[in-house]
Amino acid sequence: MKVSDILRIKGSTLYTVTPSEPLIKALALMADRDIGSLLVMEHGDLVGILTVREITQFLVKSGGTIGTTIVRTAMDDSPLTCTTQTDMDEVRRMMLDRHARYMPVMDKRMLMGVISFHDVARAVVDSQNFENKMLKAYIHDWPEGAGEDPAAAPTL
């Protein structure tokens, strides 16, 4: 399974901010949309990501005040990225190694979407459920007596 498979199922809605936007405005957008990350774009390029983790770390450092802080102050300016062709096993490894919950998906310099650890976990569970269903159907349709005597097994 590739990242493109997840994006096809998930859809392509993206929420972005600029680095110069007030952090409180970004936080309000995240709360309003019930999302955990915003992609930070400047002049059409991805320049960072703002997640609940970055906001939490900023709030701890600032003593809990946001004031007139801008997104650039709190964002991660070197987010972990992948491509649409990255294999899901590699994505899981990358996300686990960096403790990343969100990963922008790029095609060269073009932003294609963002996937979350939740999206990855859902894709794995759905894939396993499908495989289990196919195996159960295969076992259910197994010819009676096949497997008891290797010579009696049907040829395919």
Beta strands, then each sheet from edge to edge (+ up, - down):
strand 1: 16-17
strand 2: 37-42
strand 3: 45-51
strand 4: 102-107
strand 5: 110-116
sheet 1: 1+ 2+ 3-
sheet 2: 4+ 5-
end
